[in-house]
Amino acid sequence: MRNHSLISISDLTKEEILSLIERAKAFEANPNQHILDGRVVGSLFFEPSTRTRLSFETAVKRLGGRIIGFSDVKTSSQAKGESLKDTIMMVSNYADLIVMRHYLEGAARYASEVASVPIINAGDGANQHPTQTMLDLYTIAQTQGTLENLTITMVGDLKYGRTVHSLLEAMHFFHPKFRFISCEELRMPAQYKQACRQWGIEYEETTEFSEDIINETDILYMTRVQRERFSDPMEYEKVKNLYTLTASMLQGGKKNLRVLHPLPRVTEIAQDVDDTPYAYYFQQARNGLYARQALICRALDL
């Protein structure tokens, strides 16, 4: 991998994660700086995005840089049959850094091997979403005052949810306890459970979303069942509404409990949760700006 590309959260050491959290904190205090004067960032989104794409664009502009690229692959030469390699090599001629989201697992790593500039993975299929993980880590540290020894409950689509895969990997430095709640069809993949065992991380797996579990949780990480990952619409319809968090379920929660979600949500968090002191997903999304500013500066060694 070249330069300071970020393809997987495992590319970062514990020390780098903590340093990035501190830098994100500084950007939250002062997001408007001229660090990227004269720099151009390529934004290549081969898959739909709102929060990730807009927060990256905002991050670049607040740091004084410029953005080129596309948010709809139909407007690019890929629609004419151009290969991913050729697209990446061409954009490398114009930009100092490429931020890329792609529907294929491994696409970001491949791009990092052919590009002459750093690549930041903004999500590749059901695989990894390391920049979401950095904003999640920043949010967890912000709300808990620490990353150490926390009980994290992950609910919903744990099979295709790239955000939970990346967060699990990152948290292994900090001695967490995990609870995985999903239906059989969307269970946490075996390789991530094996990784927990190798790291000596305690985890429990259940299909029951109970208040007893919520009451012992520090971070409740809800996820959307992702229709776009299902080839069979009937399979999606069968599982899409299995888990819904309501305000009444949080009544016995610990004072430090916070509900996170990578967004967008559909039915997995009821609207009445928004008015509770536990809801933190909109602040979490806002933190994406500061975390991505920190990651852009790391990629460009600034």
NORZIMO-V530360 format. One record per helix or strand of 2 or more residues. SS is the DSSP state (alpha for helix, beta for strand). FROM is the first residue (numbers start at 1). TO is the last residue. Records with the same first field share a line. If there is no record, write none. Layout:
SS: FROM-TO / FROM-TO
This chain:
alpha: 9-11 / 14-29 / 51-62 / 73-75 / 77-80 / 84-92 / 107-114 / 130-144 / 162-174 / 184-186 / 190-199 / 211-215 / 227-229 / 233-239 / 247-250 / 271-275 / 281-299
beta: 40-45 / 66-70 / 97-102 / 118-124 / 151-155 / 177-181 / 202-206 / 219-222 / 258-261
